[in-house]
Amino acid sequence: MNEWKKKYRVEKKTKVFIVKGKRYPDVREALESRGWIENEDKKSPCFDLKWTVKIVDVESTALMEHQTVNHFPKTPLITSKVGLTHSLRNLFWFRNVDINTFYPRCFDLTVNAEHSDFIQEFKMTRAQSLLKVYVREMRNSFAKKQ
């Protein structure tokens, strides 16, 4: 890390980050506004913070004590949308909790049954939408006649 900082004329105390992916302009901007410097070599081991979309971009066994990443190994049950959804759905085995009261509807489309449920839900939502439009138009039409 010290050699990298020397090569790029970065002060020793300056923090270095890597952002892999173009989806995070706010992360870049926030770090740069705090005086951090970006290492544009996405595969470089020289960073204090590495922010990435995929856990495969993080070599967790090679991390040094001062390095931080936005992914943790072996945690997809709570850190991915699908994992969290499945975990919450199984919550009723441990507590009497209805996740539909606090968690949005979602479907794992890789599971055939959930794919079918999604299609049914989509059709039902579309039908409700059309009925609401019809009722609104009927009310407007009735109001104009009076």
N, C-alpha and C positions, 0 to 999 in steps of 0.2 A: 504494500500500500504506500509506504514511504517513497519507494522508487517511482511509482506511478505519479504521485503528487509532485515529486521533483522534476520528472520528465515534462509534466504539463504545467509547471510553475504554479502549483497550488500550495497555499500555506498549509503547514502541518495540522493546524487546528480546524481547518475547513472540512466540513462534512461532505461526503460524496454519495450520490445516488444514481441508481439505474432504474429507468422506467421502460419496461418492455411492453409495447403496444401504443397505438396512437389514441386510444380512448381516454387517456388520463391527462389532458392539458391542465386541469385544475391542480392535480398532484404536483406536476412539474412547476407550475406557477407558484404554488404555496411554498415549495422547498426553495426555489430560487429567490423568492422574496425574503427568505430567512438566511440567505447567504450560502446555501448549498450549491455545489457544482455537480453538473451531470456528467457521468462517464457514459459516453455514447456507445462504447463497446459492450453490447448486451450480454456477452458471454464472459466478460472480465470478472475475475474474483475481487477486484478492487472497488468496494462500495461499503458504505455504512448502512444504506437502506436500498433494498431491491423491491420494486413494485412490479408485479407481473400478473397476467391473466391466468396462467396455468402453473400448477404446482411443479410440473415437469421442468420448468425453467429455473427451478431452485434446487441446488445440490445441498440438501439439508445436512448431509453428513460432513460436508466440507466447510460449513459456516464457522466463522471465528466468533469469539465471545462478543465483540463489539458490533457484529452485523445483525441487522433486523430485516425480516422479509414479511410480506403480507399473506403468506400461506404457511400452513403447519401440516406436517406429514400425518397420515392416518386419522384425519378428522373430517372426511367428506360427509359423515352423518350429520354434522351440524354446520359445516361451512359451505355446502352446496345447496342450491334450492331444492333439488330432488331429495337429497339426503335429509334435509331439515323437514321436508314435507312427510317423508316416510317415518321419520322419528316422531313427529308430532301425531301422526295418525296412530302410532302404536302407544301413545301416551295413556290411552284408556286402560291399558293393562296394569298401569301403576297408580293412576289417579282417575277419579271420575270427572273427566274434563272433555268438553265438547269443543274441539278446535275450530269448528265452524263459527263460533262466537267471537273469535279474535284473529283468525288466520284466513287469508283470502282463498277462494276456490282455486285449485290448481291441479294439474294432471301430469302424470309421468307417461308421456306418449310412447315410451318404449315397452310399456306393459299393455298387452292387448285389451284387457278388461277396462283399463283406464282410458285407452284410446276410444273405445266404444262409449264410455261415459262422457268423454269430452264431446264427441259428435252429438250425443243426445242433449247435453247441456247447451251446446251451440244452437241446435235446432230450437230448443225451448226458449232460449234467450231471444233468438230471431223472431219467433212467433209472438212473444210478449211485446217486443219492439213494434211489430206491425200492428198489433192490437192497440197499443198506446197511440200510435199515429192515427189509426182509424177513429178511435174515440175522440181524440183532439179535433180531427177534421169534422166529425159529426157535431161536436159541441159548437165549433165555430160556425158551421152551416146553420145550426138551430138558432144561434145567437143573432145571426144576420137576418133571419126571417122575422124576428120579433121587433 
